């Protein structure tokens, strides 16, 4: 964000990110930290040319995801120090934070276009489990009532209209069909799997996040 623009609009003088790192916008650094002198809470800054897939807030900053080498990388960015812990996951498109379990659910697709869900510890980014579901398309629903769970609503056959609930602690999956009345049954077709071997050969680094080049 541009603090100078905010100051001009509000009629005040607020320090911009340049006040902390004078040449930050002219470097290839993609993630920075901005502490505006106590006038506003510390913030995580993304370079305006950083090519990221998804960004979600976390209790201490943000989680940033970008594609690399056939998979995806996720970095935890803290408002006090910029880019920190980094993890490698399979190709992903969406992240969802569940504060009640301190987990991040990362959703993507397998080579057969089945939805994959990998659940990470939101503090360390260590993998808790990884699932593959025989779904092509679904909605992700998150409310206060879904705390501790990931709720998917299938929108493709043969499960169109079915609700799938993933327990973010145990990894168990339950399904309620579109015609049943609030009856969730264990869904054995959900398969636990390991990260593909070719992805394990490539590590992620904050320096790999494209930005400013």
Secondary structure, DSSP 4 states (H G I P E B T S, - for coil): --HHHHHHHHTS----HHHHSTTGGGSS--EEEE--TTSS--EEEE-TT---SEEEEETTEEEEEEEETTEEEEEEEETTTEEEEEEEEESEEEEEEETTTTEEEEEEE-TTS-EEEEEEETTT--EEEEEEES-S-EEEE--GGGTTEEEEEE-STTSTT-EEEEETTT--EEEE-SSSSS--EE-TT-EE-PPPHHHHT----GGGS----
